[in-house]
Amino acid sequence: MSAASDDVLPVDLLDYDLFADHEPWEVFDLLQRKAPVYRHPEPDGRGFWALTKYDDVLAVLRDTKTYSSELGGAATIEDLPEDVLAARRNFLEFDPPKHGRYRRLISRQFTPPAVARYEEWLRELVRYRLDNVLPLGEFDLVHELAAPIPIRVLAHILGLPEEILPHLIDLGDRLLVDTDPEYVGEHAFAGEREEYRYKPFGSPWADELCAIGREFYADRRACPRDDVLSLIANGEIDGQPMSEQDLDNTFALLIVAGNETTRQAISLGTLALAEHPDEYERLREDRSLIPSATEELLRFSSPVWFFRRTATRDVTVRDVDIAAGDKVIVWFAAGNRDPDHYPDPHRLDVARNPTDHLTFGRGGPHQCLGAHLARLELRVYLEELVARVERVELAGDPVRQRTNFTNGLKRLPVRVTPA
């Protein structure tokens, strides 16, 4: 066993305030140098393994037999009782082959040809949003662009009306970022309460969100349409309709995952370009670099910090012994900044074209269902932005979410110079 894995390093990946303050690349750099397979202590738990190197993260994602998403869950480091996990489990937290049976209900709506149908509609949406905000000169990019665009794309695909979208953003934030007091008040510091533990994401706001989903499911059963909600409402798993619990968990997952990650890709991607004006100018001078820049911004920004797996058997990684039942946390964002895989990884290079980045969970059956859609949204956004905006500058300090799960911004004040 590697001695480095036993050393206690000055690292606390459970410190939400650390992630609210800045992107802690110095912490991940230290882990990659000193203990790429690190036994991280846990004050109220048994500890977990933190994997931060690209090759190790990719190997875990691909080996679903050794590293389970279903045992212990996929999106939380905390240990939860099995009955709680069972009540809250969505298809992201099923192992193959069960995961595939749920995924196939809607996967054909997210293939490249299916997603391509939305490009012109999406382009008009982006142009409309830019038309509204560019005359302001200064604005909060999260509120005006990064949040409104992905939720409207998601709503278009699901079949949701415009008027409820701001409320869905608010509820989604509360479910996913329940450690930020700006979203959930004192609940951020209290931990999960017993009365909410069996609800999606263990959230007090889950009932409100799921009630919205149930109303639309009922409508789609009565009058099916050409949208994703109709596929889910009328879908069957092993010849049986989905249970109400499965329907609730699926709706909550789609609202949270379908909105939050692309919102952050746009927010963090724009922040990166504002902080690297030379790279933004490269894009403006050579628009053919935009597909490459899309991949580089997804690598550089990494909207999700980690996912969890649980070892199903004893296994050795880099001479470190991991026991069956141990928690294995794969840090996607750290892998995307691994110098052994990406030379000079902290440098933004819009010509790098890192199509093998880990942002969407590359290489395994749990690869993000909406990856093609997210790429399309970011690419179209960049195409329209560079055509309309000569320069993007920060007009104030970005405000980060208080969470170690999503790498997210709450506010991004910018100043733009129209082209």
C-alpha positions as CSV (number, residue, x, y, z in Angstrom):
1,M,0.0,0.0,0.0
2,S,1.3,3.5,-0.8
3,A,2.5,5.3,2.2
4,A,1.1,8.5,0.8
5,S,-2.4,7.2,1.0
6,D,-2.1,6.9,4.8
7,D,-0.7,10.4,5.3
8,V,-3.1,13.0,6.6
9,L,-2.8,15.9,4.2
10,P,-4.0,19.5,4.7
11,V,-7.0,18.7,2.6
12,D,-10.7,19.0,3.4
13,L,-12.9,18.2,0.4
14,L,-15.9,18.3,2.7
15,D,-15.5,22.1,3.4
16,Y,-18.3,23.8,1.5
17,D,-16.9,27.2,2.3
18,L,-13.7,26.3,0.5
19,F,-15.6,25.7,-2.7
20,A,-17.7,28.8,-2.2
21,D,-14.5,30.9,-1.9
22,H,-12.7,29.7,-5.1
23,E,-12.0,26.7,-7.3
24,P,-9.5,24.9,-5.1
25,W,-7.2,23.6,-7.8
26,E,-4.3,23.9,-5.3
27,V,-5.9,21.1,-3.3
28,F,-6.3,18.8,-6.2
29,D,-2.8,19.6,-7.4
30,L,-1.5,18.5,-4.0
31,L,-3.5,15.3,-4.1
32,Q,-2.3,14.4,-7.6
33,R,1.3,14.9,-6.5
34,K,1.3,13.4,-3.1
35,A,-1.7,10.9,-2.9
36,P,-3.7,10.4,-6.1
37,V,-5.6,7.6,-4.3
38,Y,-6.1,9.3,-0.9
39,R,-8.0,8.0,2.1
40,H,-9.9,11.2,3.1
41,P,-11.1,11.4,6.7
42,E,-14.8,12.0,7.4
43,P,-15.7,13.6,10.8
44,D,-19.0,11.8,11.0
45,G,-18.3,8.8,8.8
46,R,-15.9,6.1,7.9
47,G,-13.9,8.1,5.3
48,F,-13.6,7.7,1.6
49,W,-11.1,7.3,-1.2
50,A,-10.5,10.4,-3.3
51,L,-9.3,9.6,-6.8
52,T,-8.0,12.6,-8.8
53,K,-6.0,11.3,-11.7
54,Y,-7.6,11.2,-15.2
55,D,-6.8,7.5,-15.9
56,D,-8.1,6.3,-12.5
57,V,-11.3,8.3,-12.8
58,L,-11.9,6.9,-16.3
59,A,-11.2,3.3,-15.2
60,V,-13.7,3.6,-12.4
61,L,-16.4,5.0,-14.6
62,R,-15.9,2.2,-17.1
63,D,-15.8,-0.7,-14.6
64,T,-19.4,-0.8,-13.3
65,K,-19.0,-4.3,-11.9
66,T,-16.3,-3.3,-9.5
67,Y,-17.5,0.3,-8.8
68,S,-21.3,0.5,-8.2
69,S,-23.5,3.5,-8.6
70,E,-26.4,1.8,-6.8
71,L,-24.6,0.8,-3.6
72,G,-24.5,3.9,-1.5
73,G,-25.8,6.2,-4.3
74,A,-23.9,8.3,-6.9
75,A,-24.3,12.0,-5.9
76,T,-23.6,12.0,-2.1
77,I,-20.6,11.2,0.0
78,E,-22.7,10.8,3.1
79,D,-23.7,7.2,4.0
80,L,-27.5,6.7,3.9
81,P,-29.6,3.7,5.0
82,E,-30.6,1.4,2.2
83,D,-34.3,2.2,2.6
84,V,-33.6,5.9,2.2
85,L,-31.5,5.2,-0.9
86,A,-34.1,3.0,-2.4
87,A,-36.8,5.6,-1.9
88,R,-34.7,8.4,-3.6
89,R,-32.8,6.4,-6.2
90,N,-33.1,7.7,-9.8
91,F,-31.9,6.0,-12.9
92,L,-28.5,7.7,-12.5
93,E,-28.1,5.5,-9.4
94,F,-29.0,2.2,-11.0
95,D,-26.3,-0.2,-12.2
96,P,-26.4,-2.0,-15.5
97,P,-28.5,-3.6,-16.8
98,K,-31.3,-1.9,-14.9
99,H,-29.8,1.5,-15.6
100,G,-30.0,0.8,-19.4
101,R,-33.7,-0.1,-19.2
102,Y,-34.6,3.2,-17.7
103,R,-32.2,5.2,-19.9
104,R,-33.6,3.7,-23.1
105,L,-37.1,5.1,-22.4
106,I,-35.9,8.6,-23.4
107,S,-32.4,8.2,-24.9
108,R,-33.5,8.5,-28.5
109,Q,-34.5,12.0,-27.8
110,F,-30.9,12.9,-26.9
111,T,-29.0,11.4,-29.8
112,P,-27.0,13.8,-32.1
113,P,-29.6,13.7,-34.9
114,A,-32.4,14.3,-32.4
115,V,-30.6,17.1,-30.7
116,A,-29.7,18.7,-34.1
117,R,-33.4,19.4,-34.7
118,Y,-33.3,22.1,-32.0
119,E,-30.4,24.1,-33.3
120,E,-32.2,26.8,-35.2
121,W,-34.8,27.2,-32.5
122,L,-31.9,27.4,-29.9
123,R,-30.1,30.0,-32.0
124,E,-33.2,32.2,-32.1
125,L,-33.5,31.8,-28.3
126,V,-29.9,32.9,-27.7
127,R,-30.2,35.8,-30.1
128,Y,-33.4,36.9,-28.3
129,R,-31.7,36.8,-24.9
130,L,-28.7,38.7,-26.3
131,D,-30.9,41.3,-27.9
132,N,-32.4,42.0,-24.5
133,V,-29.2,42.3,-22.4
134,L,-26.5,43.7,-24.6
135,P,-28.0,47.2,-24.6
136,L,-27.7,47.2,-20.8
137,G,-23.9,47.2,-21.0
138,E,-23.5,45.6,-17.6
139,F,-25.6,42.7,-16.2
140,D,-25.5,39.5,-14.3
141,L,-24.7,36.9,-16.9
142,V,-26.1,34.0,-14.8
143,H,-29.5,35.6,-14.4
144,E,-29.8,37.0,-17.9
145,L,-28.2,34.3,-20.1
146,A,-26.8,31.2,-18.4
147,A,-29.9,30.4,-16.4
148,P,-32.7,31.3,-18.9
149,I,-31.2,29.5,-21.9
150,P,-30.8,25.9,-20.6
151,I,-34.1,25.7,-18.7
152,R,-35.9,26.8,-21.8
153,V,-34.2,24.2,-23.9
154,L,-35.1,21.6,-21.3
155,A,-38.7,22.8,-21.2
156,H,-38.9,22.6,-25.0
157,I,-37.8,19.0,-25.0
158,L,-39.8,17.9,-22.0
159,G,-42.9,19.9,-23.0
160,L,-43.2,22.4,-20.1
161,P,-44.8,25.8,-20.3
162,E,-42.8,29.0,-20.1
163,E,-44.5,30.5,-17.1
164,I,-43.3,27.9,-14.6
165,L,-39.7,27.9,-15.6
166,P,-38.4,30.5,-13.1
167,H,-40.0,28.5,-10.3
168,L,-38.4,25.3,-11.6
169,I,-35.0,26.9,-11.5
170,D,-35.6,28.0,-7.9
171,L,-36.8,24.5,-6.8
172,G,-34.0,22.8,-8.7
173,D,-31.4,24.9,-7.0
174,R,-32.9,24.1,-3.6
175,L,-32.8,20.4,-4.2
176,L,-29.3,20.2,-5.6
177,V,-27.5,22.9,-3.7
178,D,-28.9,22.3,-0.2
179,T,-25.7,23.4,1.5
180,D,-26.0,27.1,0.4
181,P,-28.0,29.3,2.8
182,E,-28.9,31.7,0.0
183,Y,-31.0,28.9,-1.5
184,V,-32.3,27.0,1.6
185,G,-31.7,29.2,4.6
186,E,-30.7,27.4,7.9
187,H,-31.4,24.1,6.3
188,A,-27.9,24.5,4.7
189,F,-26.3,23.9,8.1
190,A,-28.7,21.5,9.7
191,G,-28.3,18.4,7.5
192,E,-31.2,16.3,6.3
193,R,-34.2,16.1,8.6
194,E,-35.8,12.7,9.2
195,E,-39.2,13.8,7.8
196,Y,-37.6,14.6,4.4
197,R,-35.1,11.8,4.1
198,Y,-37.3,9.6,1.9
199,K,-38.0,12.3,-0.7
200,P,-36.0,13.0,-3.8
201,F,-32.7,14.6,-2.8
202,G,-33.9,14.5,0.8
203,S,-35.3,17.9,0.2
204,P,-38.2,19.8,1.9
205,W,-39.0,21.2,-1.5
206,A,-39.2,17.8,-3.3
207,D,-43.0,17.5,-2.8
208,E,-43.6,20.8,-4.5
209,L,-41.4,20.0,-7.5
210,C,-42.8,16.4,-7.8
211,A,-46.4,17.7,-7.7
212,I,-45.7,19.8,-10.8
213,G,-44.3,16.7,-12.5
214,R,-47.3,14.6,-11.5
215,E,-49.7,17.1,-13.0
216,F,-47.9,16.9,-16.4
217,Y,-47.6,13.1,-16.3
218,A,-51.4,12.9,-15.8
219,D,-51.9,15.2,-18.8
220,R,-49.5,13.2,-21.0
221,R,-51.3,9.9,-20.1
222,A,-54.6,11.5,-21.2
223,C,-53.1,13.3,-24.2
224,P,-49.7,12.0,-25.3
225,R,-47.5,14.4,-27.2
226,D,-44.2,14.3,-29.0
227,D,-42.1,15.1,-25.9
228,V,-40.0,13.4,-23.3
229,L,-42.6,13.7,-20.6
230,S,-45.0,11.6,-22.7
231,L,-42.4,8.9,-23.1
232,I,-41.8,8.8,-19.3
233,A,-45.5,9.0,-18.3
234,N,-46.4,6.1,-20.7
235,G,-43.2,4.2,-20.5
236,E,-42.8,0.7,-19.1
237,I,-40.0,-1.1,-17.3
238,D,-40.0,-4.9,-17.7
239,G,-43.6,-4.7,-19.0
240,Q,-44.8,-2.6,-16.0
241,P,-45.6,1.1,-15.8
242,M,-43.2,3.1,-13.8
243,S,-44.1,3.6,-10.2
244,E,-45.0,7.0,-8.8
245,Q,-41.8,6.9,-6.9
246,D,-39.8,6.3,-10.1
247,L,-41.7,9.0,-11.9
248,D,-41.0,11.5,-9.1
249,N,-37.3,10.7,-8.9
250,T,-37.0,10.9,-12.7
251,F,-38.7,14.3,-12.9
252,A,-36.6,15.7,-10.1
253,L,-33.4,14.4,-11.8
254,L,-34.3,15.8,-15.2
255,I,-35.1,19.3,-13.8
256,V,-31.9,19.4,-11.7
257,A,-29.4,17.8,-14.1
258,G,-30.9,19.2,-17.3
259,N,-30.7,22.7,-16.1
260,E,-27.9,23.1,-13.6
261,T,-24.9,21.7,-15.4
262,T,-25.4,23.5,-18.7
263,R,-26.1,26.7,-16.8
264,Q,-22.7,26.4,-15.1
265,A,-20.9,25.5,-18.3
266,I,-22.2,28.7,-19.9
267,S,-21.4,30.7,-16.7
268,L,-18.0,29.3,-16.0
269,G,-17.1,29.2,-19.7
270,T,-17.9,32.9,-20.0
271,L,-15.9,33.7,-16.9
272,A,-12.9,31.8,-18.3
273,L,-13.1,33.9,-21.5
274,A,-13.5,37.1,-19.6
275,E,-10.4,36.2,-17.6
276,H,-8.5,35.2,-20.7
277,P,-9.2,38.0,-23.2
278,D,-6.5,36.9,-25.6
279,E,-8.3,33.5,-26.0
280,Y,-11.6,35.3,-26.5
281,E,-10.0,37.4,-29.2
282,R,-8.6,34.2,-30.9
283,L,-12.2,33.0,-31.1
284,R,-13.4,36.2,-32.6
285,E,-10.6,36.2,-35.2
286,D,-11.0,32.5,-36.0
287,R,-14.6,31.2,-35.6
288,S,-13.5,27.7,-36.8
289,L,-12.0,27.3,-33.3
290,I,-15.5,27.4,-31.7
291,P,-16.0,23.6,-31.7
292,S,-12.6,23.1,-30.1
293,A,-13.3,26.0,-27.6
294,T,-16.6,24.3,-26.6
295,E,-14.7,21.1,-25.6
296,E,-11.9,23.2,-23.9
297,L,-14.4,25.2,-21.9
298,L,-16.1,22.0,-20.8
299,R,-12.8,20.6,-19.6
300,F,-11.6,23.8,-18.1
301,S,-14.8,24.7,-16.3
302,S,-16.0,21.2,-15.2
303,P,-19.5,22.0,-13.9
304,V,-19.6,18.9,-11.6
305,W,-16.8,18.2,-9.1
306,F,-17.4,14.6,-8.3
307,F,-19.5,11.4,-8.4
308,R,-19.4,8.6,-6.0
309,R,-19.0,4.9,-6.6
310,T,-18.9,2.0,-4.0
311,A,-16.4,-0.8,-4.4
312,T,-18.1,-4.2,-4.8
313,R,-14.9,-6.2,-4.2
314,D,-11.4,-5.7,-2.9
315,V,-9.3,-3.9,-5.6
316,T,-5.9,-2.2,-5.9
317,V,-5.4,1.2,-7.5
318,R,-1.9,2.5,-7.8
319,D,-0.7,0.0,-5.2
320,V,-3.3,1.2,-2.8
321,D,-5.7,-1.4,-1.5
322,I,-9.4,-0.5,-1.5
323,A,-11.8,-2.8,0.3
324,A,-15.2,-4.0,-0.8
325,G,-17.8,-1.6,0.5
326,D,-15.4,1.4,0.6
327,K,-16.6,4.7,-0.8
328,V,-14.7,5.8,-4.0
329,I,-15.1,9.4,-4.9
330,V,-14.0,10.2,-8.5
331,W,-13.2,13.9,-8.9
332,F,-14.1,14.7,-12.5
333,A,-12.8,18.2,-12.4
334,A,-9.5,17.2,-11.0
335,G,-9.1,14.6,-13.7
336,N,-9.8,17.3,-16.3
337,R,-6.8,19.2,-14.9
338,D,-4.4,16.3,-14.7
339,P,-1.0,17.4,-16.0
340,D,-0.2,13.8,-17.0
341,H,-3.1,13.8,-19.4
342,Y,-3.4,17.5,-20.4
343,P,-0.1,19.4,-20.6
344,D,-0.3,22.7,-18.8
345,P,-3.8,21.9,-17.6
346,H,-4.5,25.2,-15.9
347,R,-4.0,27.1,-19.1
348,L,-7.0,27.9,-21.2
349,D,-6.3,27.0,-24.9
350,V,-9.3,27.3,-27.2
351,A,-7.4,25.3,-29.8
352,R,-6.7,22.3,-27.5
353,N,-9.9,20.4,-28.5
354,P,-9.9,17.9,-25.6
355,T,-12.8,15.7,-26.8
356,D,-11.8,13.1,-24.3
357,H,-12.5,15.2,-21.2
358,L,-14.4,13.7,-18.2
359,T,-17.1,16.4,-17.8
360,F,-19.9,14.1,-19.0
361,G,-18.6,11.0,-17.3
362,R,-16.8,9.7,-20.4
363,G,-16.5,6.0,-21.2
364,G,-19.1,4.3,-19.1
365,P,-22.9,3.5,-19.3
366,H,-23.6,6.5,-17.0
367,Q,-22.3,9.0,-19.4
368,C,-24.4,12.1,-19.3
369,L,-27.6,11.6,-21.3
370,G,-27.7,15.3,-22.3
371,A,-24.1,15.5,-23.4
372,H,-24.9,16.2,-27.0
373,L,-27.5,18.8,-26.1
374,A,-25.1,20.5,-23.7
375,R,-22.4,20.7,-26.3
376,L,-24.9,22.2,-28.8
377,E,-26.1,24.8,-26.3
378,L,-22.6,25.9,-25.5
379,R,-21.5,25.9,-29.1
380,V,-24.4,28.0,-30.3
381,Y,-24.0,30.4,-27.4
382,L,-20.3,30.9,-28.2
383,E,-21.1,31.4,-31.9
384,E,-23.7,34.1,-31.2
385,L,-21.6,35.7,-28.4
386,V,-18.5,36.2,-30.4
387,A,-20.5,37.5,-33.4
388,R,-22.2,40.2,-31.2
389,V,-19.7,41.0,-28.5
390,E,-16.3,42.5,-29.0
391,R,-15.2,42.1,-25.4
392,V,-16.4,40.6,-22.1
393,E,-15.1,41.9,-18.8
394,L,-15.8,41.3,-15.2
395,A,-17.9,44.1,-13.6
396,G,-17.5,42.7,-10.1
397,D,-16.6,39.5,-8.2
398,P,-18.3,36.3,-9.2
399,V,-20.3,34.7,-6.4
400,R,-19.9,31.0,-6.1
401,Q,-22.3,28.3,-4.8
402,R,-21.6,26.9,-1.4
403,T,-21.2,23.2,-2.4
404,N,-18.6,20.6,-3.2
405,F,-20.8,18.8,-5.8
406,T,-21.5,21.4,-8.5
407,N,-18.8,23.8,-9.6
408,G,-21.3,26.7,-9.9
409,L,-21.8,30.4,-9.9
410,K,-24.8,32.2,-8.4
411,R,-23.9,35.6,-10.0
412,L,-21.4,36.7,-12.6
413,P,-21.4,40.5,-13.1
414,V,-20.1,41.3,-16.6
415,R,-19.5,44.4,-18.8
416,V,-19.8,43.9,-22.5
417,T,-18.7,45.9,-25.5
418,P,-20.9,45.2,-28.5
419,A,-19.2,44.4,-31.8
